[in-house]
Amino acid sequence: MNYAPAEKTLSEVQADLVKRFTHFDNWKDRYKYLIDMGKQLQNMPEEYKTEDNRIHGCQSQVWIHIEEQDGILYMEAMSDAAIVSGLIALLLKIYNGRTPQEIATAPLDFLGEIGLLQHLSANRSTGLYHMIKRIQAEANAHLNPPS
């Protein structure tokens, strides 16, 4: 796992993603870009593909492994579906290498600005929602550890 804190602020990363996606005039090209992002995901070690790391509520198989080191959350994730892998890559660009506070309070407006929410199928939107909820729940657990 790459333990390097994020180099850009959340808003810089989100603005960059909006710029990259809106550069394409049509959704066919945006989906291709999303799929290409997914192809760049690192291979996830088999020991992380556990039931605890599986995201429920997704039609495809999705796993996310989150570790905390020095107050920063680091993530690895993968899916068996091309577009879902792209969605994971998109979320990792936003959330990986951030503090729990940054993750818990990150605005998600950029998803609407990209137009993603309007163009995903209902099943993929639900899966994206479950991935975001899992990452935010993990961040909140680090912010408010059980006493």
Buried (B, 14 or more C-beta within 10 A) or exposed (E): BEEEEBEEEBEEBBBEBBEEBEEEEEBEEBBEBBBEBBEEBEEBEEEBEEEEBEBEBBEBEBBBBBEBEEEBBBBBBBBEBBBBBBBBBBBBBBBBBBBBEBBBEBEBEBBEBBBBBEEBEEEBBBBBEBBBEBBBEBBEBBEEEEE
